[in-house]
């Protein structure tokens, strides 16, 4: 994530306060990806 996108998004989903997270928590291979952070936070990110 670029600094520009981070400033727009308000946070960087790849810089979790839980430390290093596994990519498949959000990024799925054979189905739509999901926003793992949305369980607790309402950033409104578009997951790709």
Backbone as CSV, one residue per row, in Angstrom:
resi,resn,N_x,N_y,N_z,CA_x,CA_y,CA_z,C_x,C_y,C_z
1,UNK,0.859,-1.171,0.000,0.000,0.000,0.000,0.903,1.231,0.000
2,UNK,0.620,2.173,-0.883,1.419,3.388,-0.957,1.033,4.356,0.161
3,UNK,1.925,5.273,0.470,1.651,6.270,1.508,0.420,7.095,1.144
4,UNK,0.253,7.383,-0.148,-0.913,8.150,-0.607,-2.205,7.398,-0.292
5,UNK,-2.253,6.102,-0.622,-3.453,5.315,-0.339,-3.681,5.171,1.159
6,UNK,-2.601,5.016,1.918,-2.738,4.897,3.371,-3.344,6.162,3.963
7,UNK,-2.938,7.331,3.472,-3.501,8.576,4.000,-4.979,8.698,3.633
8,UNK,-5.367,8.221,2.447,-6.779,8.236,2.048,-7.607,7.248,2.856
9,UNK,-7.047,6.058,3.113,-7.784,4.992,3.795,-7.838,5.200,5.303
10,UNK,-6.922,5.983,5.843,-6.905,6.217,7.282,-6.106,5.189,8.061
11,UNK,-5.727,4.093,7.428,-4.927,3.048,8.052,-4.421,2.122,6.953
12,UNK,-3.443,1.321,7.289,-2.886,0.363,6.339,-3.263,-1.044,6.783
13,UNK,-4.079,-1.763,6.033,-4.502,-3.101,6.445,-3.350,-4.097,6.509
14,UNK,-2.219,-3.785,5.867,-1.061,-4.673,5.901,-0.132,-4.346,7.065
15,UNK,-0.507,-3.408,7.911,0.266,-3.036,9.101,-0.645,-3.203,10.313
16,UNK,-0.991,-4.439,10.616,-1.967,-4.752,11.659,-1.398,-4.553,13.059
17,UNK,-2.239,-4.137,13.972,-1.819,-4.027,15.370,-1.666,-5.405,16.011
18,UNK,-2.052,-6.462,15.295,-1.838,-7.842,15.751,-0.497,-8.388,15.287
19,UNK,0.288,-7.580,14.585,1.553,-8.055,14.039,1.339,-8.618,12.644
20,UNK,2.244,-9.485,12.213,2.150,-10.054,10.873,0.988,-11.038,10.793
21,UNK,0.090,-10.789,9.848,-1.095,-11.634,9.663,-0.915,-12.456,8.387
22,UNK,-1.554,-13.602,8.323,-1.509,-14.446,7.131,-2.369,-13.825,6.022
23,UNK,-1.862,-13.771,4.819,-2.572,-13.165,3.684,-3.970,-13.751,3.460
24,UNK,-4.143,-15.100,3.579,-5.467,-15.678,3.304,-6.569,-15.264,4.282
25,UNK,-6.232,-14.545,5.338,-7.292,-14.030,6.204,-8.198,-13.080,5.428
26,UNK,-7.635,-12.368,4.457,-8.417,-11.449,3.621,-8.451,-11.893,2.159
27,UNK,-7.288,-12.249,1.622,-7.154,-12.564,0.203,-7.440,-14.041,-0.025
28,UNK,-8.502,-14.329,-0.784,-8.933,-15.704,-1.054,-8.576,-16.084,-2.489
29,UNK,-8.213,-17.330,-2.699,-7.814,-17.791,-4.036,-9.012,-18.084,-4.940
30,UNK,-10.007,-18.774,-4.430,-11.089,-19.265,-5.280,-12.457,-18.723,-4.890
31,UNK,-12.463,-17.640,-4.147,-13.720,-16.977,-3.812,-13.421,-15.511,-3.524
32,UNK,-14.454,-14.735,-3.321,-14.291,-13.303,-3.093,-13.501,-13.051,-1.808
33,UNK,-12.550,-12.130,-1.878,-11.778,-11.767,-0.693,-12.665,-11.050,0.306
34,UNK,-12.218,-10.967,1.548,-13.022,-10.332,2.590,-12.157,-9.413,3.444
35,UNK,-12.796,-8.533,4.153,-12.128,-7.567,5.022,-12.102,-8.124,6.447
36,UNK,-11.007,-8.782,6.810,-10.872,-9.374,8.145,-11.002,-8.304,9.234
37,UNK,-10.477,-7.113,8.979,-10.512,-6.030,9.972,-11.938,-5.589,10.301
38,UNK,-12.871,-5.842,9.358,-14.259,-5.401,9.537,-14.966,-6.112,10.690
39,UNK,-14.375,-7.173,11.225,-14.970,-7.823,12.403,-15.023,-6.837,13.572
40,UNK,-14.055,-5.910,13.617,-13.998,-4.953,14.733,-14.001,-3.491,14.281
41,UNK,-13.555,-3.225,13.049,-13.376,-1.853,12.570,-14.274,-1.577,11.371
42,UNK,-14.592,-0.316,11.145,-15.431,0.089,10.008,-14.659,1.043,9.098
43,UNK,-13.574,0.546,8.480,-12.780,1.374,7.574,-13.447,1.522,6.212
44,UNK,-14.249,0.544,5.794,-14.920,0.600,4.501,-13.989,0.360,3.331
45,UNK,-12.965,-0.472,3.524,-11.997,-0.746,2.470,-12.591,-1.595,1.360
46,UNK,-12.098,-1.373,0.144,-12.419,-2.227,-1.000,-11.330,-3.291,-1.065
47,UNK,-11.689,-4.534,-0.834,-10.717,-5.625,-0.805,-10.559,-6.197,-2.202
48,UNK,-9.309,-6.375,-2.610,-9.017,-6.934,-3.944,-8.311,-8.250,-3.811
